[in-house]
Amino acid sequence: MHLQMTSNGDIYSFGILLLEVMTGKKPRDDIFNEDLSLHKFASTSFPDQVIDIIDASVIVEQSIEAKAKKMEECLISIIQIGVSCSMDSPPQRMSIEDVVHELQHILDVLRHN
């Protein structure tokens, strides 16, 4: 209650929100306990199993393999942003400038599909 609001807290919240949207899971879902959090769930899947944790409603069917590969790379990048933003230690979290830069890069890749 007496904690000061900081941009590091905002970044953490953004990271958790991004992971919620991408995985379809809430931080308080039954699968999460003392040993497993949403952050850990996402970070342990990175990078080889990210597709396995993405909510099916997020993935748009891709008919061309090259487009599917680009989409997979973008999804991995988005999960990486969420994980980087939700690190336990505030100094380890991504800066908002880097978040914006990375999201813009992902958007550029998707636009040039």
C-alpha positions as CSV (number, residue, x, y, z in Angstrom):
1,M,0.0,0.0,0.0
2,H,2.9,2.3,0.7
3,L,4.9,1.3,-2.3
4,Q,5.9,3.9,-4.7
5,M,4.8,3.5,-8.3
6,T,7.7,3.2,-10.8
7,S,8.2,2.6,-14.4
8,N,9.8,-0.7,-13.5
9,G,6.5,-1.8,-12.0
10,D,4.7,-0.7,-15.1
11,I,7.1,-2.7,-17.3
12,Y,6.5,-5.8,-15.1
13,S,2.8,-5.4,-15.4
14,F,3.1,-5.0,-19.2
15,G,5.2,-8.1,-19.4
16,I,2.7,-10.2,-17.4
17,L,-0.2,-8.8,-19.5
18,L,1.6,-9.6,-22.7
19,L,2.2,-13.2,-21.5
20,E,-1.4,-13.5,-20.5
21,V,-2.6,-12.4,-23.9
22,M,-0.2,-14.7,-25.8
23,T,-0.7,-17.8,-23.6
24,G,-4.3,-17.4,-22.7
25,K,-3.3,-18.1,-19.1
26,K,-3.8,-15.9,-16.0
27,P,-1.1,-15.6,-13.3
28,R,-3.5,-17.2,-10.8
29,D,-4.5,-20.2,-13.0
30,D,-4.5,-23.6,-11.2
31,I,-1.3,-24.8,-13.0
32,F,0.7,-22.1,-11.3
33,N,2.0,-22.6,-7.7
34,E,5.0,-21.8,-5.6
35,D,7.3,-23.6,-8.2
36,L,5.7,-22.4,-11.4
37,S,4.6,-18.9,-12.3
38,L,3.4,-17.4,-15.6
39,H,6.8,-15.9,-16.1
40,K,8.6,-19.2,-15.5
41,F,6.1,-21.1,-17.7
42,A,7.0,-18.8,-20.6
43,S,10.7,-18.5,-19.9
44,T,11.2,-22.3,-19.7
45,S,9.6,-22.8,-23.1
46,F,11.9,-20.3,-24.7
47,P,12.8,-20.5,-27.6
48,D,12.2,-24.1,-28.9
49,Q,8.8,-24.7,-27.3
50,V,7.2,-21.3,-27.5
51,I,4.7,-22.4,-30.1
52,D,3.4,-25.0,-27.6
53,I,2.4,-22.4,-25.0
54,I,0.8,-19.9,-27.4
55,D,-3.0,-19.7,-27.1
56,A,-4.5,-21.2,-30.3
57,S,-6.7,-18.0,-30.8
58,V,-3.5,-16.0,-31.3
59,I,-2.2,-18.0,-34.1
60,V,-3.5,-17.3,-37.6
61,E,-3.3,-20.2,-40.0
62,Q,-0.5,-19.7,-42.5
63,S,-0.7,-21.4,-45.8
64,I,2.8,-20.7,-46.9
65,E,5.7,-22.2,-45.0
66,A,7.8,-19.1,-45.2
67,K,5.0,-17.0,-43.8
68,A,4.5,-19.5,-41.0
69,K,8.2,-19.4,-40.1
70,K,8.1,-15.6,-39.9
71,M,5.0,-15.8,-37.7
72,E,6.7,-18.3,-35.4
73,E,9.8,-16.0,-35.1
74,C,7.5,-13.0,-34.3
75,L,5.6,-15.0,-31.7
76,I,8.9,-16.1,-30.1
77,S,10.0,-12.4,-30.0
78,I,6.8,-11.4,-28.4
79,I,7.1,-14.0,-25.7
80,Q,10.8,-12.9,-25.2
81,I,9.6,-9.3,-24.6
82,G,7.0,-10.6,-22.0
83,V,9.6,-12.6,-20.2
84,S,12.2,-9.8,-20.3
85,C,9.6,-7.3,-18.9
86,S,8.5,-9.6,-16.1
87,M,11.9,-10.4,-14.6
88,D,11.9,-10.5,-10.8
89,S,14.7,-8.0,-10.6
90,P,13.7,-4.5,-11.8
91,P,17.2,-3.7,-13.3
92,Q,17.0,-6.8,-15.4
93,R,13.7,-5.7,-17.0
94,M,13.6,-4.3,-20.5
95,S,13.2,-0.6,-20.9
96,I,10.1,0.8,-22.4
97,E,12.2,2.3,-25.2
98,D,13.5,-1.2,-26.0
99,V,10.0,-2.6,-25.8
100,V,8.7,-0.1,-28.3
101,H,11.7,-0.7,-30.6
102,E,11.2,-4.5,-30.5
103,L,7.4,-4.3,-31.1
104,Q,8.0,-1.9,-34.0
105,H,10.5,-4.4,-35.5
106,I,8.0,-7.2,-35.2
107,L,5.3,-5.1,-36.8
108,D,7.7,-4.3,-39.7
109,V,8.5,-8.0,-40.2
110,L,4.8,-8.9,-40.3
111,R,3.9,-6.1,-42.7
112,H,6.6,-7.2,-45.1
113,N,5.4,-10.8,-45.0
